[in-house]
Amino acid sequence: MSFKEIIERVNMTDFQNNLWTILASSASSVFSAAMFLVTVRTAGLAAGGILSFAVSITALLYVLVHFGVRPVQAVDVKQEYSLNSYLGLRLCTAFLAVMVILKFVLVGSFEADRVTVILSFFFIYLIDGIADVFMGDLQQNGKMRIAGRMRTCAFILSLITFSFVTFITSSLITALIVTDVIVLVVYLAFIWFHRKHFKRVRMRFDTSAVRALALNVLPLLILWLVVSYLTNAQKYFLGFLYSDEAVAVVAILMTPVIGLNLLSSSFFQGAEMTKTAQIYANGTINDLSKRVNHQLLVAAVLGAIFLLCSFTFGIPLLSWLFNADLSPYRREYAFLTLSGLSLVVIYISNMCILLLQLIKKLLAVMMIIAIIFTPAIWFLVSRHGMIGATFSHFVIQTAYSFASFIIYRTAANNIRKGLER
């Protein structure tokens, strides 16, 4: 088969959707890592620790803003809910998240600088969450490439702005505020573009439809909150029990894992997720299983490359980038790197669990894991510091991936046996 014939057989629309989704998440990954890198290099580990703590705190609010809606919107190929319903719910959750974060910083007795950093970073999540509804609409209609281009440009422009302001002023707060303005302008321009060229959203919402959608995604919201808590609990405890420098070191060691996380989520929860939903809607459980087996093969290749590059170049590269000697933390880095392998399996399994409507089963399992592991995490972090934090992170991620995959496989086998009868 000639190269031309191979190209002609490729679905270029799907290719562009996946490509721009991955590029957008890559830009997001670089943006987050670069913010932390620039902060550490210009203001020191303590400032980097403050930024990392703010990111961990606002991660829970990011989940609340999104309310678990995007995965539901991505697989809503029959469009049971209108764009107005999705937007109405997102505005309600955004308002609720604002109330929660204000209450948190008021009763938290934080320093003024730390409060400003937390609120500034939360603002980025807030604007991104509202714009995400319109990106989900493009994803539903096979135009994810447009949202990907916008998001890539937004993160690149924001990164340039943040880096420039930080180097000029050496102020994390000033850089974040200016970046907030850039993010606001770019996302407002995207929303205007969407309304002009695709769908004009009326600011009148069907309250019954919004309520029905909220009740539908509520178990998914609770699941994401539990998962977000378990993922960031180690940083919470390190921040309360130790110093900002300890939080910063763990954040530095997690940089490759964060990159893999964003790449995995962009691919398996982007255009690939909508495509898989369409295949299952028009086929059978066997078609879904074949698709998942293919995705697991891709995940295995991706994991092998990640593991090889991470263990070969990870510590030297991070030490050079952050101008810090990280060689004493090889064990912590190994635990975090191995935990990254679970991420790809988690995204594939969760996609299937959503399609098969098994969220409540996974939520029950994760609640049990949270109840059991919270005192264990506290004990490990308080007694063993960073090694305890990274080890507990590895155990939790492994347990999460194992539980989600078993739930999916068990349900798929039961459906298959029912069809055979």
C-alpha positions as CSV (number, residue, x, y, z in Angstrom):
1,M,0.0,0.0,0.0
2,S,1.4,3.4,-1.0
3,F,1.8,6.3,1.3
4,K,-0.9,8.2,-0.7
5,E,-3.4,5.3,-0.2
6,I,-2.6,5.2,3.6
7,I,-3.3,8.9,3.8
8,E,-6.6,8.6,1.9
9,R,-7.8,5.9,4.3
10,V,-7.2,8.1,7.3
11,N,-10.2,10.0,8.6
12,M,-8.6,13.5,8.5
13,T,-11.4,15.0,10.6
14,D,-10.9,12.6,13.5
15,F,-7.1,13.0,13.0
16,Q,-7.3,16.8,13.3
17,N,-9.7,16.6,16.3
18,N,-7.3,14.3,18.2
19,L,-4.2,16.2,17.1
20,W,-5.5,19.6,18.3
21,T,-6.9,18.1,21.5
22,I,-3.5,16.7,22.3
23,L,-1.8,19.9,21.3
24,A,-4.1,21.9,23.6
25,S,-3.4,19.6,26.5
26,S,0.3,19.7,25.8
27,A,0.2,23.5,25.9
28,S,-1.8,23.2,29.1
29,S,0.8,20.9,30.5
30,V,3.7,23.1,29.5
31,F,1.8,26.2,30.9
32,S,1.3,24.7,34.3
33,A,4.9,23.3,34.5
34,A,6.4,26.6,33.2
35,M,4.5,28.7,35.7
36,F,5.9,26.6,38.5
37,L,9.4,26.6,36.9
38,V,9.5,30.3,36.4
39,T,8.3,30.9,39.9
40,V,10.9,28.6,41.5
41,R,13.7,30.1,39.4
42,T,12.8,33.7,40.1
43,A,11.3,33.7,43.5
44,G,12.6,30.5,45.1
45,L,11.2,27.1,46.4
46,A,9.0,28.8,49.0
47,A,7.1,30.8,46.4
48,G,6.9,27.7,44.2
49,G,5.4,25.8,47.2
50,I,2.8,28.6,47.7
51,L,1.8,28.3,44.0
52,S,1.7,24.5,44.2
53,F,-0.5,24.6,47.4
54,A,-2.9,27.1,45.7
55,V,-3.2,24.8,42.7
56,S,-4.0,21.8,44.9
57,I,-6.6,23.8,46.9
58,T,-8.3,25.2,43.8
59,A,-8.3,21.7,42.1
60,L,-11.3,20.8,44.2
61,L,-13.1,24.0,43.2
62,Y,-12.2,23.2,39.5
63,V,-14.1,20.0,39.9
64,L,-17.0,21.8,41.5
65,V,-17.2,24.4,38.6
66,H,-17.2,21.6,36.0
67,F,-19.6,19.5,38.1
68,G,-18.8,16.4,36.1
69,V,-20.7,17.8,33.1
70,R,-18.0,17.6,30.4
71,P,-17.8,13.8,30.2
72,V,-21.6,13.6,30.1
73,Q,-21.7,16.3,27.4
74,A,-19.1,14.5,25.4
75,V,-21.0,11.2,25.2
76,D,-24.4,12.9,24.8
77,V,-24.3,12.0,21.1
78,K,-28.2,12.1,20.9
79,Q,-28.1,15.6,22.5
80,E,-30.7,14.8,25.2
81,Y,-29.8,18.1,26.9
82,S,-29.5,21.4,25.1
83,L,-26.5,23.7,25.2
84,N,-28.6,26.1,27.3
85,S,-29.1,23.4,29.9
86,Y,-25.3,22.7,30.1
87,L,-24.5,26.4,30.3
88,G,-27.3,27.1,32.9
89,L,-25.9,24.4,35.2
90,R,-22.3,25.6,34.7
91,L,-23.2,29.1,35.7
92,C,-24.9,27.8,38.8
93,T,-21.9,25.7,39.8
94,A,-19.5,28.6,39.0
95,F,-21.4,30.8,41.4
96,L,-21.4,28.1,44.1
97,A,-17.6,27.6,43.6
98,V,-17.1,31.4,44.1
99,M,-19.0,31.3,47.4
100,V,-17.0,28.3,48.6
101,I,-13.6,29.7,47.8
102,L,-14.4,33.0,49.4
103,K,-15.7,31.2,52.5
104,F,-12.5,29.1,52.5
105,V,-10.0,32.0,52.3
106,L,-12.0,34.0,54.9
107,V,-12.0,31.3,57.6
108,G,-8.6,29.8,56.6
109,S,-6.5,32.5,58.3
110,F,-4.1,32.6,55.4
111,E,-1.6,35.5,54.7
112,A,-2.8,38.1,52.2
113,D,-0.2,37.0,49.6
114,R,-1.3,33.4,49.8
115,V,-5.0,34.4,49.5
116,T,-4.3,36.5,46.4
117,V,-2.4,33.6,44.8
118,I,-5.3,31.2,45.5
119,L,-8.0,33.5,44.2
120,S,-5.9,34.5,41.1
121,F,-5.4,30.8,40.2
122,F,-9.0,30.0,40.9
123,F,-10.1,32.8,38.5
124,I,-8.3,31.0,35.6
125,Y,-10.2,27.8,36.5
126,L,-13.4,29.7,36.7
127,I,-13.2,31.3,33.3
128,D,-11.9,28.0,31.7
129,G,-14.9,26.2,33.3
130,I,-17.5,28.5,31.7
131,A,-15.8,28.4,28.3
132,D,-15.6,24.6,28.6
133,V,-19.3,24.3,27.9
134,F,-18.9,25.8,24.5
135,M,-15.9,23.6,23.8
136,G,-18.1,20.6,24.8
137,D,-20.6,21.7,22.2
138,L,-17.9,21.7,19.5
139,Q,-16.8,18.3,20.7
140,Q,-20.4,16.9,20.4
141,N,-20.5,18.1,16.8
142,G,-17.1,16.8,15.7
143,K,-15.4,20.2,15.7
144,M,-13.0,19.7,18.7
145,R,-10.1,21.0,16.5
146,I,-11.5,24.5,16.7
147,A,-11.6,24.5,20.5
148,G,-8.1,22.9,20.5
149,R,-6.7,25.6,18.4
150,M,-8.2,28.3,20.6
151,R,-7.0,26.6,23.8
152,T,-3.5,26.1,22.5
153,C,-3.2,29.8,21.5
154,A,-4.6,30.8,24.9
155,F,-2.1,28.8,26.9
156,I,0.8,29.9,24.8
157,L,-0.1,33.6,25.0
158,S,-0.8,33.3,28.8
159,L,2.6,31.5,29.3
160,I,4.5,34.2,27.5
161,T,2.7,36.9,29.5
162,F,3.3,35.1,32.8
163,S,7.0,34.5,32.1
164,F,7.6,38.1,30.9
165,V,5.8,39.7,33.9
166,T,7.5,37.4,36.4
167,F,11.0,38.1,35.0
168,I,10.4,41.8,34.9
169,T,8.7,42.2,38.3
170,S,9.9,39.1,40.2
171,S,6.3,39.1,41.6
172,L,4.2,36.0,41.5
173,I,1.0,37.9,42.4
174,T,1.5,40.6,39.7
175,A,2.2,37.9,37.0
176,L,-0.9,35.9,38.0
177,I,-3.2,39.0,37.9
178,V,-1.9,40.0,34.4
179,T,-2.3,36.4,33.2
180,D,-5.9,36.5,34.6
181,V,-6.7,39.4,32.3
182,I,-5.2,37.7,29.3
183,V,-7.2,34.5,29.9
184,L,-10.4,36.5,30.4
185,V,-9.9,38.4,27.1
186,V,-9.1,35.2,25.1
187,Y,-11.9,33.1,26.4
188,L,-14.5,35.9,26.0
189,A,-13.3,36.2,22.4
190,F,-13.8,32.5,21.9
191,I,-17.3,32.6,23.4
192,W,-18.2,35.5,21.1
193,F,-16.8,33.5,18.1
194,H,-18.9,30.4,19.1
195,R,-22.1,32.4,19.5
196,K,-21.6,34.1,16.1
197,H,-20.7,31.1,14.0
198,F,-22.4,28.2,15.7
199,K,-25.2,28.6,18.3
200,R,-26.6,31.7,19.8
201,V,-27.3,30.9,23.5
202,R,-30.2,32.5,25.0
203,M,-29.8,33.6,28.6
204,R,-33.2,32.0,29.5
205,F,-32.8,28.6,31.0
206,D,-35.3,25.8,31.4
207,T,-35.0,25.2,35.2
208,S,-36.5,21.7,35.0
209,A,-34.0,20.6,32.3
210,V,-31.1,22.1,34.3
211,R,-32.3,20.4,37.5
212,A,-32.6,17.0,35.7
213,L,-29.1,17.4,34.3
214,A,-27.7,18.3,37.7
215,L,-29.3,15.2,39.3
216,N,-28.0,13.1,36.4
217,V,-24.4,14.2,36.9
218,L,-24.4,14.5,40.7
219,P,-22.9,11.1,41.3
220,L,-20.1,11.9,38.8
221,L,-19.4,15.2,40.6
222,I,-19.1,13.5,44.0
223,L,-16.8,10.9,42.4
224,W,-14.5,13.6,40.9
225,L,-14.4,15.4,44.2
226,V,-13.4,12.2,46.0
227,V,-10.7,11.5,43.4
228,S,-9.4,15.0,43.4
229,Y,-9.2,14.9,47.2
230,L,-7.3,11.6,47.1
231,T,-5.0,12.9,44.4
232,N,-4.1,16.1,46.3
233,A,-4.4,14.9,49.9
234,Q,-0.6,14.3,50.2
235,K,0.1,18.0,49.3
236,Y,-2.5,19.2,51.8
237,F,-0.9,17.3,54.6
238,L,2.6,18.2,53.6
239,G,1.6,21.9,53.5
240,F,0.0,21.7,57.0
241,L,2.7,19.5,58.6
242,Y,5.9,20.6,56.8
243,S,7.1,23.6,54.8
244,D,6.3,25.2,51.5
245,E,9.7,23.9,50.3
246,A,8.6,20.2,50.8
247,V,5.4,20.9,48.8
248,A,7.5,22.4,46.1
249,V,9.9,19.5,45.8
250,V,7.0,17.0,45.5
251,A,5.4,19.3,42.9
252,I,8.7,19.3,40.9
253,L,8.9,15.5,41.0
254,M,5.3,15.2,39.8
255,T,5.9,17.4,36.7
256,P,6.3,14.4,34.3
257,V,3.2,12.7,35.8
258,I,1.1,15.9,35.4
259,G,2.2,16.0,31.7
260,L,1.1,12.4,31.2
261,N,-2.1,13.0,33.0
262,L,-3.0,15.9,30.8
263,L,-2.1,14.1,27.6
264,S,-4.1,11.0,28.7
265,S,-7.1,13.0,29.6
266,S,-7.0,15.1,26.4
267,F,-6.9,12.0,24.2
268,F,-9.2,9.6,26.1
269,Q,-11.7,12.3,27.2
270,G,-11.5,14.4,24.1
271,A,-12.5,13.4,20.5
272,E,-11.7,9.7,21.3
273,M,-14.4,9.6,24.0
274,T,-17.1,11.0,21.7
275,K,-16.1,8.6,19.0
276,T,-16.2,5.6,21.4
277,A,-19.7,6.7,22.6
278,Q,-20.9,6.8,19.0
279,I,-19.5,3.3,18.3
280,Y,-21.2,1.9,21.4
281,A,-24.5,3.7,20.6
282,N,-24.5,2.2,17.1
283,G,-23.1,-1.2,18.0
284,T,-22.8,-3.7,20.8
285,I,-20.7,-4.4,23.9
286,N,-18.3,-6.4,21.7
287,D,-17.7,-3.3,19.6
288,L,-16.9,-1.4,22.7
289,S,-14.6,-4.1,24.0
290,K,-12.7,-4.1,20.7
291,R,-12.3,-0.3,20.9
292,V,-11.1,-0.6,24.5
293,N,-8.6,-3.3,23.6
294,H,-7.1,-1.0,20.9
295,Q,-6.9,1.9,23.4
296,L,-5.2,-0.3,26.0
297,L,-2.6,-1.2,23.3
298,V,-2.0,2.5,22.7
299,A,-1.8,3.0,26.5
300,A,0.8,0.2,26.9
301,V,3.0,1.8,24.2
302,L,2.5,5.3,25.7
303,G,3.3,3.9,29.2
304,A,6.4,2.2,28.1
305,I,7.8,5.3,26.4
306,F,6.9,7.4,29.4
307,L,8.6,5.0,31.8
308,L,11.8,4.8,29.7
309,C,12.1,8.5,29.2
310,S,11.2,9.3,32.8
311,F,13.7,7.0,34.5
312,T,16.4,7.9,32.0
313,F,16.1,11.7,31.8
314,G,13.7,12.6,34.7
315,I,15.9,13.5,37.7
316,P,18.8,15.1,35.7
317,L,16.4,17.1,33.5
318,L,14.3,18.3,36.5
319,S,17.4,19.2,38.5
320,W,18.7,21.3,35.6
321,L,15.4,23.0,34.9
322,F,14.7,23.9,38.5
323,N,18.3,24.6,39.4
324,A,18.0,22.2,42.4
325,D,19.7,18.9,43.4
326,L,17.0,16.3,43.2
327,S,19.2,13.2,43.4
328,P,18.4,12.6,47.1
329,Y,14.7,12.1,46.0
330,R,15.1,9.2,43.6
331,R,12.8,6.9,45.6
332,E,10.0,9.6,45.8
333,Y,10.4,10.1,42.1
334,A,10.1,6.4,41.4
335,F,6.9,6.1,43.3
336,L,5.4,9.1,41.4
337,T,6.6,7.8,38.0
338,L,5.0,4.4,38.6
339,S,1.8,6.0,39.7
340,G,1.6,7.7,36.3
341,L,1.2,4.4,34.6
342,S,-2.2,4.0,36.3
343,L,-3.5,7.2,34.9
344,V,-4.0,5.9,31.3
345,V,-5.9,2.8,32.5
346,I,-8.1,5.1,34.7
347,Y,-9.2,7.3,31.9
348,I,-10.0,4.3,29.6
349,S,-11.9,2.5,32.4
350,N,-13.8,5.6,33.5
351,M,-14.9,6.3,29.9
352,C,-16.4,2.8,29.7
353,I,-17.9,3.1,33.2
354,L,-19.7,6.4,32.1
355,L,-21.0,4.7,29.0
356,L,-22.3,1.7,30.9
357,Q,-23.7,3.9,33.7
358,L,-21.6,2.4,36.5
359,I,-20.7,5.6,38.2
360,K,-22.5,4.8,41.4
361,K,-20.6,1.5,41.8
362,L,-17.2,3.2,41.2
363,L,-18.3,6.0,43.6
364,A,-19.0,3.5,46.4
365,V,-15.6,1.9,45.9
366,M,-13.8,5.2,45.9
367,M,-15.6,6.3,49.1
368,I,-14.4,3.2,50.8
369,I,-10.9,3.9,49.6
370,A,-11.1,7.5,50.8
371,I,-12.3,6.4,54.3
372,I,-9.6,3.8,54.6
373,F,-6.7,5.8,53.2
374,T,-7.2,9.2,54.7
375,P,-5.8,8.2,58.1
376,A,-3.2,6.1,56.4
377,I,-2.0,9.1,54.3
378,W,-1.9,11.3,57.4
379,F,0.1,8.7,59.3
380,L,2.6,8.1,56.4
381,V,3.1,11.8,55.8
382,S,3.5,12.7,59.4
383,R,5.9,9.9,60.1
384,H,7.9,9.7,56.8
385,G,7.4,13.1,55.1
386,M,7.8,13.2,51.3
387,I,8.6,9.4,51.0
388,G,5.3,8.7,52.8
389,A,3.4,11.2,50.6
390,T,4.7,9.8,47.3
391,F,4.2,6.1,48.4
392,S,0.6,6.8,49.4
393,H,0.0,8.5,46.1
394,F,1.3,5.5,44.2
395,V,-0.9,3.1,46.3
396,I,-4.0,5.2,45.8
397,Q,-3.6,5.6,42.1
398,T,-3.0,1.8,41.7
399,A,-6.1,1.0,43.7
400,Y,-8.2,3.4,41.7
401,S,-7.1,2.0,38.4
402,F,-7.5,-1.6,39.5
403,A,-11.0,-0.9,40.9
404,S,-12.3,1.0,37.8
405,F,-11.0,-1.6,35.4
406,I,-12.5,-4.5,37.4
407,I,-15.9,-2.8,37.5
408,Y,-15.8,-2.2,33.8
409,R,-14.7,-5.7,32.9
410,T,-17.2,-7.4,35.2
411,A,-20.1,-5.3,33.8
412,A,-19.0,-6.0,30.2
413,N,-18.8,-9.7,30.8
414,N,-22.3,-9.7,32.4
415,I,-23.8,-7.9,29.5
416,R,-22.1,-10.2,27.0
417,K,-23.5,-13.3,28.9
418,G,-27.0,-11.8,28.9
419,L,-26.8,-11.3,25.1
420,E,-25.7,-14.9,24.6
421,R,-28.6,-16.2,26.5
